[in-house]
Structure formats: C-alpha cells, structure tokens
Amino acid sequence: MRTIKMSIIGLGGRGSWWLSELLNMEDVEITAVCDKHEDRMEKGRKMCAEKYGHDVYGSTNWRDVTRLDDGAEAIMITTYWNDHVKIAIDAMKQGKYAAFEVGPAQSIQQCWDLVRTYEETGVPAMLMENCCYGREEMTVLNMIKKGLFGEVLHCQGGYEHDLRAVADGFKRDHERAWHYLHRNAELYPTHELGPIMTYLDINRGNRLMSLNAMATKSRGLNKYLKDKYGDEHPMSNADFKLGDIITTTIRCANGETIVLTHDTSSPRPYSRGGRVQGTKGLWMEDLRALHIEGRSQGESWQPMSEYWEEFEHPLWKKTKATEYTGGHGGMDWLVMRAFLDAVRNKTQTPIDVYDSATLMAVGILSEESIAEGSAPKSIPDFTDGMWIKRDPAPKTIFSLAEVDDSLYEGDVEF
Ligand SMILES: NC(=O)c1ccc[n+]([C@@H]2O[C@H](COP(=O)([O-])OP(=O)(O)OC[C@H]3O[C@@H](n4cnc5c(N)ncnc54)[C@H](O)[C@@H]3O)[C@@H](O)[C@H]2O)c1
C-alpha cells in the first residue's frame, strides 16, 4: 500500500498514544509533530527519531505544521476541543485531509465554517468517532440493516464514565477541567450519537431536527475534591457549572426519538448505555441482551452472545481488529484505517463534514437549551437539504452508510 505522509498536532495523553500507533503503521510516515508545550513536542520528535533513525520537524505553533510543505497529505489533530475546528480548517485550506479527535463544538458558526471550507476546497475532514467502529455498535448496525429490530423507533446512548479525576486536570493544563467549570452542557455527545446517527441514516434520508436538554445539580466534582484534598485544593469549593447528569432528547425528521446521557461526575461502571428499539424488538447494552419477537421466548431477554455468530459486522469478522491493537478493543485502529483508506484513495471520509458538524453541534445547542430552561433548539441542517437525496457514500469496507456483505468476500485490504 502507498505510504501516506502525515503530521500530528497535540501530544497530550491521546495524541502521544496516536503517535505511537501511527509510528507502528508501515504505510504511514510521520513528517512533523506539534504541541504548544515544548517538552511534549520534543518527546514526540524523540519517538519519531527512535523509529525512523532521523529527526522530524517539530514546532510549538500549529500553523507551522498545517502550512509546512513536507508532502503531508493528512493531519491528525489531537489538541483539546477549542482548537479542533480552526486547525482542521487551516489544514483543509492547505489541501490536507484533516482528522480531528472527538468533542463538542464551541459555536454553531464553527460547524458551518467547517462545512463551507469543505465545499470550497473539496478537501474532506473527519471527526474520528471511534465508537462508530465499536464491535458491538457495528454489529447492532448490521442487525438494523438486516431488519432484526423491524423499523427503528427509538435509540439511547450515553457517555457514562466515572471521570471525577478530571478535576485533577487543572494541574496539568487539561482543558476538559475548564469546560466542566464553565459549561453546563452535553459536553461529549459523539461516542453514543455517532453510532446512533449511523443506525438512523442521519444526513442520508433522515436528519436531527430539534433537541431539549436538562441538567441535574452539580455535586460530584466538589465532593471528589473535598474527599481527596479537603479544602486545600483551590477548586474544592469552586462553582462547577456542569450538572452531574445531563439528559438530552432529540427528535428526528423520520419520527424517531433519541435520548443521550452525559454522566461523568459520579461513581459508576463505564457504559455507553446503548439501546435500540424497533417494531420487532430491542437491544440493551447494559443488559448485554436483546428481545426479538419470534426469536425470544415470551417476554425474556436473550444474551447478545447468542447473536454474534449470525450478526457480527463483516468488517470485524474480516479484520479481527483486536489482534492489531489494544486501542479501545480495536475500534481506534479501525477508525484510523478508515480515515487512511479515504486519504489513500482520495475519496470522501466515512464520517464527513456534515456528520461531524451535526455531531459537534449537539454540544453547544444542549448548552443553550439548558440555559433557557430546556427550551427546544432547532438543529441546523448542515447538508442544506441534501439529506433528502444524497449521492451514495463511497462503497468501501469502512462504510457506515450501508453493510454490503459482498465487499468483504475474498482478500480485503485494510
Ligand atoms: N476517542 C477517544 O476515545 C478519546 C480518548 C481520549 C481523548 N480523546 C480526545 O482527544 C483529545 C485530546 O485529549 P487528551 O486527553 O489527550 O488531552 P490533553 O490535554 O492530554 O492533550 C491535548 C494536547 O494538545 C495540546 N494543545 C492544545 N491546544 C494546542 C494548540 N493550539 N496547539 C498545539 N498544541 C495544543 C496540549 O498542550 C496538550 O498536550 C480531546 O479531544 C479528547 O476528547 C478521545
């Protein structure tokens, strides 16, 4: 496979992990690294030098990297949320495919800017929603496409993750901590909404129309800091704006409803809280079970394990992604292979700017809704009406728009 030259901006926890993954991919060559903290940038350069035996370009200024004439075809952006879109836009203007990590938008204008930049330059950008490539999520997608649930009526999902240690992030310039301090919003909608958008054909025959959001009071982070540090910590008595549990309800053009839950400030096991319910039955992630009329006895649940053999998504069957990397069970590897496949073939990315803008917009709209007493907020149609009749998405093994079993027959390049 042709080698793709790529650079990376943002070398904190996630970025340095991505850098080591990319350095291990034989068809990728890292040409430049960047972090605004010089020590992190230098650590990235050292990782590259150890792998390649020569120095790569490094800078603390991201514009030096987006504008570098180094033959890079793509840029991976793993900075914190506030800078994703502006860096992506600059990369696209230089003709470089932009991949950016997940997070909410900071304004609706920013979402439109991303869309318009794509329309002006023709250069794709992709929000790297790894959960769209999760083994269970893709298998549920396959079940939906094969009609197991009948017509889908309702989906749920959540970012349900004990992240109270976020409050320690003030020490190491971790931007999420500042968002928790200042914003009352569904701050991380994309892990669950990304897969749900694939289930409901959003932006391809369906669209998100409007949302309402509601927040509980905020208690978890103050309790965490007080239990750990007493009143010593400067944030122990801070007025965190983020409610401990944020519930967002969304209505779709074709009549489905969606409930999202952001629940990161309380003790709990990790879950993405998936549920898909249709006219013939439902799947519930937390139960690891399904109930399907005509297959399940009476009103009983059947374990998900009884459905793997028949319904596991062919991409997972074929690639056995877990054998390649440990990143979130293999889905991180798949989302990167999907992006690289588009860069290599100069095709559209499977999550495009319209999907990325829609996903990110939910963050800022939920914030406005909460601030206005759960007022309904219209979700912009970033496709400008194209959702009604879109050109088909590229037919590749990484497609999220359909499951075409014939694409996985014989030898498959990934
Ligand atoms: N998809 C996933 O499963 C997953 C997992 C973890 C993190 N993330 C996402 O990855 C991103 C990074 O998260 P993290 O935990 O690594 O955060 P982090 O704070 O550890 O790292 C961010 C890095 O970006 C650098 N940076 C920020 N702004 C910059 C700028 N303008 N120019 C250059 N460098 C800049 C910071 O100095 C820092 O080193 C976030 O969007 C986060 O939501 C995704």
The ligand as an ORCA input file, in Angstrom:
! r2SCAN-3c Opt
* xyz 0 1
  N     -11.816      8.995     21.010
  C     -11.421      8.668     22.224
  O     -11.680      7.573     22.698
  C     -10.645      9.675     23.028
  C      -9.964      9.300     24.177
  C      -9.251     10.268     24.865
  C      -9.241     11.587     24.408
  N      -9.927     11.915     23.295
  C      -9.926     13.268     22.748
  O      -8.593     13.592     22.383
  C      -8.391     14.991     22.516
  C      -7.178     15.242     23.383
  O      -7.429     14.729     24.676
  P      -6.233     14.458     25.717
  O      -6.835     13.717     26.845
  O      -5.057     13.917     25.027
  O      -5.929     15.952     26.208
  P      -4.548     16.523     26.717
  O      -4.851     17.819     27.383
  O      -3.804     15.462     27.447
  O      -3.785     16.788     25.350
  C      -4.069     17.848     24.487
  C      -2.727     18.333     23.978
  O      -2.937     19.300     22.959
  C      -2.027     20.353     23.164
  N      -2.615     21.552     22.567
  C      -3.779     22.140     22.909
  N      -4.015     23.206     22.131
  C      -2.987     23.261     21.254
  C      -2.658     24.138     20.202
  N      -3.461     25.150     19.870
  N      -1.516     23.927     19.507
  C      -0.705     22.896     19.827
  N      -0.954     22.024     20.845
  C      -2.080     22.220     21.541
  C      -1.888     20.471     24.663
  O      -0.678     21.130     25.038
  C      -1.908     19.001     25.074
  O      -0.615     18.435     25.119
  C      -9.706     15.553     23.067
  O     -10.495     15.964     22.002
  C     -10.345     14.346     23.724
  O     -11.735     14.484     23.816
  C     -10.620     10.972     22.585
*
